[in-house]
Amino acid sequence: MTRNASQRWFAWLMQKGEKVNRKLYHPYRKDLLSMAHGRVVEIGPGTGINFNYLPRDIEWIGVEPNEAFHPVLREQASRNHITLRLLTGDAQHIPVEDQSADYVISTLVLCSVPDQEASLKEIYRILKPGGKLIVLEHVAAPQHSFLRLVQNMLNPLNKALADGCNCNRDTASVIKNAGFRDTSLNSLQVDGTLPWHRPHIFGYATK
Ligand SMILES: C[S@@+](CC[C@H](N)C(=O)[O-])C[C@H]1O[C@@H](n2cnc3c(N)ncnc32)[C@H](O)[C@@H]1O
């Protein structure tokens, strides 16, 4: 599949699966996203599923490289009365000024960025001192576990079918090593997802 076709397929898949996505992650999105305020930069907003949970008076900037999501994002933003500034960017090169964001949101995105360290460096760069990165991500199972072995085996197929999504990344460690003053990350198992996507982290990191 060409890159373009893979992106269009993935945008279609995410729209078809939005109801399930909403159901699976509702309590975590609700818990985390209500804290956002001021200038909020969301990387990989996809279908705009998080709009529903965000306060209305934020300044929202979306960095979504897959333009097949842009029409649905505009529609969802308008339905939720969110003023949007939508950029075709990449988490590894966020087109936003240094120290200008109060919050950065990443939900189910750090599994897909080609380079997590580079993305965390960018997130750190654009956050104001005291600003927060909010995360909800599916992650690798513990080292040497049977599930980790399965994740390692399935990762090439997972990436091919889900637009570059990796199921075996130790995202918590990368966040903890990114220079944040404080991190508060919880581990959880999300039932109802694919078994190799079940281990998750959610929480935040403060610059
Ligand atoms: C599984 S979807 C998650 C969508 C949404 N955030 C959610 O919580 O349902 C992954 C999203 O990350 C985006 N993405 C992939 N690579 C990216 C990158 N390098 N920078 C920013 N976003 C990226 C995809 O286009 C897609 O919107």
The ligand as an SDF file (V2000), in Angstrom:
LIG
                    3D

 27 29  0  0  0  0  0  0  0  0999 V2000
   -4.5720    5.7490   16.8380 C   0  0  0  0  0  0  0  0  0  0  0  0
   -4.7570    7.3750   16.2270 S   0  0  0  0  0  0  0  0  0  0  0  0
   -5.2300    8.2470   17.7050 C   0  0  0  0  0  0  0  0  0  0  0  0
   -6.1700    9.3740   17.4180 C   0  0  0  0  0  0  0  0  0  0  0  0
   -6.6700   10.1150   18.6490 C   0  0  0  0  0  0  0  0  0  0  0  0
   -5.5970   10.8490   19.2850 N   0  0  0  0  0  0  0  0  0  0  0  0
   -7.3320    9.1820   19.6530 C   0  0  0  0  0  0  0  0  0  0  0  0
   -7.0730    9.3160   20.8450 O   0  0  0  0  0  0  0  0  0  0  0  0
   -8.1610    8.3590   19.2420 O   0  0  0  0  0  0  0  0  0  0  0  0
   -3.0850    7.9230   15.9490 C   0  0  0  0  0  0  0  0  0  0  0  0
   -3.0070    9.3580   15.4730 C   0  0  0  0  0  0  0  0  0  0  0  0
   -1.6380    9.7860   15.4530 O   0  0  0  0  0  0  0  0  0  0  0  0
   -1.3950   10.4570   14.2440 C   0  0  0  0  0  0  0  0  0  0  0  0
    0.0450   10.4190   13.9470 N   0  0  0  0  0  0  0  0  0  0  0  0
    0.7600    9.4250   13.3770 C   0  0  0  0  0  0  0  0  0  0  0  0
    2.0530    9.7810   13.2400 N   0  0  0  0  0  0  0  0  0  0  0  0
    2.1630   11.0230   13.7490 C   0  0  0  0  0  0  0  0  0  0  0  0
    3.2440   11.9390   13.8960 C   0  0  0  0  0  0  0  0  0  0  0  0
    4.4760   11.6250   13.4820 N   0  0  0  0  0  0  0  0  0  0  0  0
    2.9960   13.1480   14.4470 N   0  0  0  0  0  0  0  0  0  0  0  0
    1.7420   13.4660   14.8760 C   0  0  0  0  0  0  0  0  0  0  0  0
    0.6820   12.6400   14.7750 N   0  0  0  0  0  0  0  0  0  0  0  0
    0.8860   11.4380   14.2130 C   0  0  0  0  0  0  0  0  0  0  0  0
   -2.2670    9.7160   13.2420 C   0  0  0  0  0  0  0  0  0  0  0  0
   -2.4400   10.4180   12.0320 O   0  0  0  0  0  0  0  0  0  0  0  0
   -3.5380    9.5720   14.0550 C   0  0  0  0  0  0  0  0  0  0  0  0
   -4.3010   10.7350   14.0280 O   0  0  0  0  0  0  0  0  0  0  0  0
  1  2  1  0
  2  3  1  0
  2 10  1  0
  3  4  1  0
  4  5  1  0
  5  6  1  0
  5  7  1  0
  7  8  2  0
  7  9  1  0
 10 11  1  0
 11 12  1  0
 11 26  1  0
 12 13  1  0
 13 14  1  0
 13 24  1  0
 14 15  1  0
 14 23  1  0
 15 16  2  0
 16 17  1  0
 17 18  1  0
 17 23  2  0
 18 19  1  0
 18 20  2  0
 20 21  1  0
 21 22  2  0
 22 23  1  0
 24 25  1  0
 24 26  1  0
 26 27  1  0
M  CHG  2   2   1   9  -1
M  END
$$$$
